[in-house]
Amino acid sequence: MTQDLTPDLSDALARLLPADTLRPAEPRYLEEPRGKWRGRAAMLALPRNTDEVATILRFAHDHAVPVIPYGGGTGLVGGQLTGAGAPIVVSVERMTQVRAVYPDENVMVVEAGAVLADVQAAAAEGGRLFPLSLASEGSARIGGLLATNAGGVNVLRYGNARDLCLGLEAVLPDGQVMHGLRRLRKDNTGYDLKNLLIGAEGTLGLITAASLKLVPQPARRGVALIVVDSPEAALRLLTRTQALAGPGLSAFELISGQGLRFIEETQTPARQPFETIPGWMALIDLGLPASLDPDALLEEVFAWAFEEGVASDGVIAQSDQQRQDLWTLRESIPDANRKIGAIASHDISVPISLIPGFLARADAALDGFDVRINAFGHLGDGNLHYNAFPAPGRTRDAYDAAQISRVVHDLVHDFEGAFSAEHGVGRLKVADLERYGDPARLAAMRAIKAALDPRGIMNPGAVLRLPDAPIDGAPADDAPADDAPADDAPADDAPADDAPADDAPADDAPADDAPADDAPADDAPADDAPADDAPADDAPADDAPADDAPADDAPADDAPADDAPADDAPADDAPADDAPADDAPADDAPADDAPADDAPADDAPADDAPADDAPADDAPADDAPADDAPADDAPADDAPADDAPADDAPADDAPSDDAPSDDAPTAVAPTEGAPATPDHPEGDRHDPPTT
């Protein structure tokens, strides 16, 4: 059990640190981008170096005081906030040094508090590119981006934050410093602790510095928007473009006509390239060496697509301004979504080849709900934003958001997908992880947490449920899920107002940028592992009822509804977005909604979720906290970063509509029947790729 940081303990810690290291936490450190949750803190710590971080964590370990890592504060799944107790919030915003750039090695070493845009600029000064790119790059910090394993728009070509990191320096829960700033591509000298800490959302330690991979800057860019007949046609176009461009394909985005109609309906500023809005489009971005002509290659792609009946129209940008205009159109979709107001938003991933089948099944499953669907995202890496909006003349209050999210998430699970693609678990989606996570994996996660953080001080309640306490943080007023920062929302993913009615958070929230090391750290004991009777992962999809995971299979101590995050699913085994298993609507993801031919037989239905107390899965915090909180860094469409500098406080980084509402309640456990809100923004808004 942890204890609060009392005034006496605070005085004792202050004596071990420079005079201005500890101070009361300003409100901006206790808020998330959309004002949905309010956090608590006894004190804010602002260390300047790794030794000071070690002093803080050693003291916290000795006195069992919880620590919340904090990056830029842009995470959308609650990884950077806790509504319980009086912890120490540790912000890395003073640790911003670029320690070294090695152009010949394509490596740079930076501290966890460095803002992504500054890291990109330092790489450019050395004639290199750091290819992680997402909406919150002006405030997301490296520690948070790594803590949440942020994504962004260039994942297709360069991978997630994890793929761009060679080594880490981190402080473990007991205050020991792990010196792992290797610049090696090959290092088989024991367990890969670097990749264990990346994506752990600050629950296993606090990242203080990283060795990052750089790449040569592409000499020439090409961007095209091609009209396709269907998602199947877009998939064929992706395959052909990869065959022609090879590694030169930086981004491949799927855009639905509904997104452009929302832009038109809300008069969102963006240049519409087609006189009649098409049903589906693909945005292609190439980055090539000087010896290759991107425009010629795009013309070849279009000629093939037209001859094969895959495409019927398209535009190829002929200038930097036209390239920017096409990306602005893509970026404007989340803005328009926010103005419409989503019922439920979902940040999901599905195997790329199954995406057309998933979209068809999901549309059919929601056909009777009288909703408008806007599906768009990173087709190239399998990450979609599948969002439901009210029909014209209706408001989102007239819908059961929990029921809609259950249908979507159960189908995602049946299609071997993930309920959180880029924004992590945080505190918001702990119940989702328990419902859909593999029991053996969750048991291993709890064992790792107990081994590295036996006192449970690191970001308690994040990723893994606390065994005897509610998941903290209560949603404030309903705010549209789409107002979150693009891909990273954070990172990315705090609840939006369209959360399921039963306190279940809707799908996830953003990008790419959850507070770096502030990833939630929950240390549920090993005995919280999934119940023996939890259904196997490979149970046939149609064997499981829509609201799987019977309550009686879950350990008693995980069941309390108040264990669910404010916006999260109530009961222990209910997915974050979904209503508790027992109260899930009967028509929620019925067996016949399960994919027929597209989903493999072992696509376990939602009911194979481990018993409620199964540990949550790993995700950021910023990408939620990971990147997002140097605790993430989630930042992207997409991981926001909670790692924004002091003056980049989350509230400042989030769109004005996301500002916390005055009447937002302070963090408390949700009450049954209280309105819940979906956790993922309407989609990822991002800057054009830097390729």
N, C-alpha and C positions, 0 to 999 in steps of 0.2 A: 504493500500500500504506500502511496505517496502522501506527502503532507504539503500544506501551503507554505509559501515563503513568508514567514512572519516578520514583523519589524526587527526583531532581534537577529534572525537569520540574515535578513537583508543588510543590517549593519555589519555583521560578521563578514559577509561576502564583499561588501564595499571596501573593507580594510585590506582586502587581498588584491584590489584592482586600482588602476589610476582613478583619480578623483571624479572625473566626469564620465565614467563608464556606465554607472547605474543611474537611472532616473525614472520617474513615473512614466508610464506608457501614455502617449498622446492618443486621442480617440482614433486617429487614422491607423494605428497598429492593431486596433480591435474591430476593424470593419473589413468587409470584403467588397469587391467592386460594385455589386448591385444592391448593397444595403440589406441583404437578406438575413445575415447573421450578425450578432454582436459577440465579441470575445471578451475574455477576462485576463487580467495580468496583475501580479503584485508589483513587478518592476520590469523595466525594459533595460536590457544590456546591449551596449554598443561597443564590442571589442574591436581593437585595431589590428590584431594579429592572431596567429594561431595559438601562441602561448596563452593569451588572455582567454581565448575560447576554451582551452584545456583547463585553465583555472576554474572557469565557471562550471564546466561539466563535472569536474572532479568534486567540487563543492556540492553540486546538485546531487551527485551520486551518493556522496557520504551522508547527506541529510535527506535523501529520498524526496527531493523537490522536483516537480515536473518542469520540463524545458520545452518550449515551443519555438522551433527554428523559424526564422522569418527572412524572406528575400525581398521581393518587390510588392508582395501583398495582392497580386492579381489573380491568384488561384480561385477557381470556381467550384471546388468541391469541399471547401471548408478545412483544408489541410493546415492553414496558417492561423486558425482560430480555435479556441476552446472555450466552452461556456461553463466549465467546471473548475472549482478551486481557484487558487491564486498562484499560477506558475511564473517562471521567468521567461519572458519573450526575448530571444537572442537574435538580433538583427545583424547581418553581415554587411550592411551598407557602407561601413567605413573601410572594408577590405576590398579595395577596387584596383589594386595594382596589376598592371600587365608586367609580369616578372621577366619575361624573355620571349623573343620571336626568333625562330630558326628557319628562315626561308628555304635553305638547302635541304632541311629535313621535313619541310612542310609540317612544322610543329610550333605551337606557342604555349606558354605557361601563364595562366592568369589566376587571380584570386576569385573566390566565390562571389564577392560583392560586385564584380565588374559587370556593367550593363552590356547586354548583347550588342547593341549598336556600337558601343565603344570598342568591343572586341572585334567586330567586323571592320571598323575603321583602322584599328591597329594592324590587322592582317593585311588590309589593302595597302597600307604604308609600306609593308614589306613585299608588295607585289603578289600577294596571295589572297585567297578567298576563304573565309570561314562560312560554310554554306548553310548553317542553321538560320532559317528566316521565318519569322512569324509576326503576327500583328502587334504584339507587345514588346517588340525588340527595343523600343526606346525606354523601357522601364524594367523588363525582365532581367534578372541577374543569373549569371552562370550557375551558381550553386543551386538555385531553384529549378532551373531548366534541367539540370542533371538529376536532381532529386525526383523530378516528375517524369524523367525521360521524355522530354518535349519532342514534338513532331514538327509541324510546319508544312510549308508547301513544297519543299524539296526532298521529302523523304523518299520518293520514288528513285531519285538518283543518288542521294548521299546518306540516306538512312536517318534514324532518330538520333537524339542527343547521345544515347549510349554508343552508337556507331562512330561518333565523332570524338570520343574520349579515349586517350591512351593510358592515362594514369590519374590517380587522385591522392590528395592529401586530405585527411579527415580526422576529426577527433571522435573517438569512440565514447560510449556512454559513461565509462568509468574515468574519462579524462586522458586516457592514453592517446598519443598521436600516431596515426598510421601514416608513415612516410612512403607514399607510393607514387610520387610524381615521375614515373618512368616515361621515357620518350621512345619506347621500344614497340615495334610492330609484333615481335615474337618474344614471349616471356612465359615459359611453361614451368614456373617455379612454385607451384602450390595452388591453393584455392584462389579463384578469381574473386577476391573481395571487392575489387573495383565495381564489377557489374552487380554485385550484391547490394552495394550502397546506392548505385544509380537506380532510380525508380522506387526506392524504399520510402520516399517522402519524409525523410528525416526521422524515421522511427528506429533506425539502427545506428545513427551517428550523425555528425554535422560536417558536411563538406566544407573545406576551407580554401582549397585550390585545386586546379585541374590542368593536365597536359592535354591540349586539344589538337585534333588533326586539321591541317589546312590543305587546300587544293589549288592548283593553278587557276587563274581567272580565265574563264572562257573569252575568246577574242571576239566572237560574233554571236548575236542573238537573233532568234526568229520567233514570232508569236502568230498563231492563227486561231480563228474561231470557226469551226466547221459544223454545219447542220447535219445531224444524223437522224435516222428514222426511229431508233429505239436504243435502249441500253445495250441490247445484243449487238447492234451495229457499232456502238461506241467501243465495245470490247474488241470487236474485230479491228477497228481503226487503231486502238491502242497497240494491239499485237503487230500490225503492219508498221506503225510508226517506230516501234522498238526495233523491228528488224532492219529498218532503213537508217535510223539515227543511232542505234546502239546506245552507248552510255551518254550520248549527247542529249537525250530526252530528260529534261529537268523537271517538268511538271505536266500532268495530264488530268484536267478537271472535267467532271461531268456536271452539266448545268441543265436544269429542266426549264421548260417554258413558263412554269408557274412562277419561278423566281423572277423572270423578266416581266411577267404580268403584275407581280407585286410592286416592282420598281415603277411601272407605269401607273398603277393604281394609287400609289402613295406619292407620286411625283418626286421620287428620289433622284437627285441629279446623276445622270449617267447617259452616255450616248448609246442609243439603241442602233445596232448595225444592220438590222433587217426590217424591212417595211412591215412584214407580217411576222409575229413572234412564232418561232418554230416550237415543236414539241420537246426536242432534245438537242443539245449542242455539246461539243467537246472543245475545251480550250487547251491548246498545245503550246508548250514553251520549250525552245531548244537553246542550248549553249554549246557552241562548237569552236574548234580551233580555227586559226586564220585561214587554213588551207581548204576549209569547207564552206559552202554557201548555204546558210540556213533557209533562205527564201526559195532557192532551187529545190532543196530537199522537201520543203513543205508543199511546193507545187507538185512534186512527184507523188507525195502522199495523197493530195487531193485528187489528182488525176486517177490514181488507182481506186480511191474510194468512190468516185463518181462512176467509173466504169463498172465497178462491182455492185452498184446499187446501195452502197453503204452510206453515201453522202449525197445531198441534193443541192447544197449551197455552201458558201463559206467566204471568209475574208482573210487575207494575209496582210499583216501590218507592214507598211512600207517606210515607217519612220519610228523614232523613239516615242513620239507623241502618240502615234496610233497604237503602239505596243502598250503604252500606259493606259490609253482609253479602254482597250480590251480588258486589261486587268482591273481597271476601275469598275467596269461593268460587273465583273465577278465579285469584287469587294463590296459592291453596293447591295448585294443580295441580303446579307445579314441586317443591314440598316433598314431595308424595306420590310424584312420579316418582323423586326422589332416594332415597326409602326402598325403592322397588321395585328400583331399580338398572338403568339402561339398558344395552343392548348397544351401541347406536350412536345418537347424537343428531344432528340435522341442522337448522341454522338456514338456511332457504332462502327464496327468493322466486320467484314464478311470475306471469306476467300474470294479473290477477284473473279474467278470463273463462275461463282455462284451468285454474283450480284444481280444479274438480270432476273434470275429465278426468284431471288429474295424480294426484289421490288414488285414483281408480279404477284407473289403470294401476299405480301404485306398490303398492297393496294386492295386486293380482293378481301382480305380479312377486315379491313377498315371501311369497306364499301357501304355498310349499313349505318355508319356513324355520322354521316352527313358532314364530312370534313373535307378541307382542301389540303392536299399533300404537296410539300415542296421538298424534293429530294435532290441533293447536290453534294459535291465534295470531291475528294481525291480518289478518283477511280484507279489511278495508277498504283496506289498502295492499299486499296480496299477499304478506305475510310469514307463513310457517308454520313451526312446530316439528314436524317429522315424525320421531318417535322410536320405536325398536324396543326391546321389552323381552322377557325370557325368558317362555316359556310357564309356567304354574303347575307347580311341581315341578322346574323346570330352573334352572340358574344361567347367568349370561352368559358364563362361561368356556367353556361348551360350544358357543359359536357363533363363527363367523368374522365379526368385526365389519367387517373390511376389505371382505369380499365384499358384505355388506349395504350399506355406505356407497357402494361402487362402483355398485351397482344404483340406489340413490337418486340419486346425483349425476349419473350418466349420463342418467337420466330427466329430472332437472331441466334439464340442458343441452339435451336434445332438446325440452323444452317452452319453450325460450327463457328459462330462469330463471337464477338465480345461486346458487352454492354458499355464498355468504356474504351474508346479507341485511342484518345490522346490526352485526356485530362486527369486520369488517375482515379483513385478511390476516395482519398481524403476521409472526412467524417460522413460525407453525404451518401456515399454508395457502399458503406460497409455491409448493409443488409443484402444488397445486390450480389456482392462477392460471396456472401454466405449461401445465397440461394443457388447461384450458377457456378460457383467455383468447384474445382475438383477436390474431393475430401482429402486425398493424400497430399496434395500440394498445400492445402490450407493447414494441415497438421504439421507439415514441414516448416511452413512459415512461422507458426506459433513456436515451434521448437527453436528455430533460429532466433526469434525475438527473445525468448526466455534465456537463451545462452549468451547473447551479446548485451542484453539489457535486462538483467534479472530483477532490477528494482523498478522497471517499468517507467523510467523517467522521460524517455525520449518520445515526444509528441503523442502522449497517451490518448487513446481513443481514435486515432487515425489508422486507416487501413485495417486494423484488427480491433474487434470490439473489446471494450473493457469487460471483465467477467462480472463485476458487481456494480457497475455504474452506467447511467444512460449515456448514449452517444450525445455529446453536447452540441449546443448551437441550435438556436431556434430561428426559423425563417422569419423575416420581417414581412411587410406587406407584400402582396403579390406584385412582382415586377416581371415584365416579359423576359422569358429565358433568353430571348435573342439579344438582349442588350449587352451581353457579355462580350469581352474582347474576342476577336476572331479565333484563330487556331489555337491560341494558347490559353485560351482561357483556362487559362487557365487554367490556357492553359487552360489545362486546363483544365472547374466547372461547378459553380455555385448554383443553387436552385433558382429556378425562375418562377414567376407566378403561376405558371401553368402546371404546377406539380400535381401529382395524383391527389385525389381527394383524401385518401387515408393516410396522410402524412408520408406517403412514399415519395421520395424525390423522383422526379421524372428522370429522364435519361441522364446523362451525365452533364457536366457542364464543362469548358474549355479548357484550352490550351494551352494548351501548350504552356500554361504558365502558372502553375501553382507555386507556392513559395518554395524556394529551393529546398534547403534542408528542413524547412518546416513541415516536412511531410509528417502526417500524423504518425505517431508511434504508439501502437497499442500493444500491450503485452499480455494478451489473454493467455492464461496458463495452458500448459499442454493438455490438461484434461478437458479443455474446451474443444478439443478436436471434434470433428463431426461425429455424430452418433453412428454407432455401428449399423443402425438400420437405415441410414441415409441411402437412398437409391443409388445404384451404381451409375457412373457417368455414361455408360454405354446403354442404359436402358432405352428401349425404342421410344422414339418421340411420342408415338401414339399411345404408349402405356401410361403416360403420366397425365394426371388431370391438370387443367390450366393452373390451378393454384397449388402446385406441388409442395413438396416438403411439408408433410403433415406436421402440425404443431407438436404432436406427441412424440415425434422422433427427435425433437431438439432437447438438449439439456435444459433442465428447468431454469438454471440461472441465466440462460440467454434469452429466455422468452419474453421478459417484461417489455411491454410496448415502449416504456420510457427509455429502453436501451437504444432505440432507434434515433438517428440524428434528427434534428428538428425537421428537416425536409425529407428525411429518409423514410424508408418503409418501416412501418411500425414493428411488427414482430420480428423476432430474431432471424427467422429464415426467409423473410419476405425480401425480395429484391428491393434495392433502394428505390427504384422507380415504381415499384409496384406495391399494391396494397398488400397487407399481410396475407399469408397463404390462406388463412381461413376466410378472410373477407374478400378475397379476390373475386371479382365478378364471375359468374358462371360461364359467361361467354368469353372470358379472357383466354386468349390463346387456346381455343379448343383443340382437341386432337386433330380435327380435320384442318386446322389452320397450319399444322406443321407441314413443312415442305414435303411434297410428294417425292418427286424424283431428284430434286436438287440436293436435299440434305441427306448425307450418308446415314446409314442405319444407326450408327452409334452416336448420332447427334443426340445426346441426352437431352430430354426435356428439362424444363425448369425444375422438375421435381428432383433432379438428381443433385440438387443443391445440397451441400452438406448441412447437417443440422445447424440450427441457428448459430451455434457458437463457433462454427467453423471460422477460422480466422479469415479476415478479409484478404483480398488479393493484393498484389503489389502494384502500386501505381505511384504517381508522382504525388507531388504535391506542389506547384505550381506549382510536367508536364508534369496538381495539383500540385502537392508541393514539389515534387522534385524540382523541376526546373523552376518551377515556379518558386520555390522558395529555396534559396540557397540552402535550403534547409539541410516546373521545373522543372526546376525547371524545367503548369502547365501550366504560358504562356500562352499552339498552336494549334489551329485549324489548326498543333498546332500546337502547346503547352504553354499563357499569360504569365507573366511571371510575377511571383510574389517578391521578386527580388528587386523591385524598383528602389532607387535611392530614396533617402529620407523625403526629398521633395517630390518623389514620384509616388507618393503614397497611393495605395490602391485606389482610393476614391478618385484621385486625380487622373489616374490612368484609364479609368473606366469611362465609357460614354456618359454624357450628362444624365441620360435617362437612368443610368445605373446608380446614381448617387443614392446613398442610404436614405430611406425615408424617415422623416422626423418621428413617425409613430412606430418605427420598427421596434419590436419588443426586444428586450435584452435576452441573452441566451438562456433558454430554459428548455426542459424536455417538452416535446410536443404532446398535446393532449389528443386522445382518440377523437377522430372526426374533425380535427382542426385542418384548415386548408393546407395542402402541401404544395410544393412548387417543383417543377422539373429543374434538373440541375444542369442542363446543357444549353448554351446559347443557340440561337436559331442556326448558327453555322459559323464558319470561320471567316473572319474578316482578316485580311492580311495584306502586307505590302507585296508588291510584285517580287518574284524571286530575284535574287541577286546574281543570277547566272548569266 
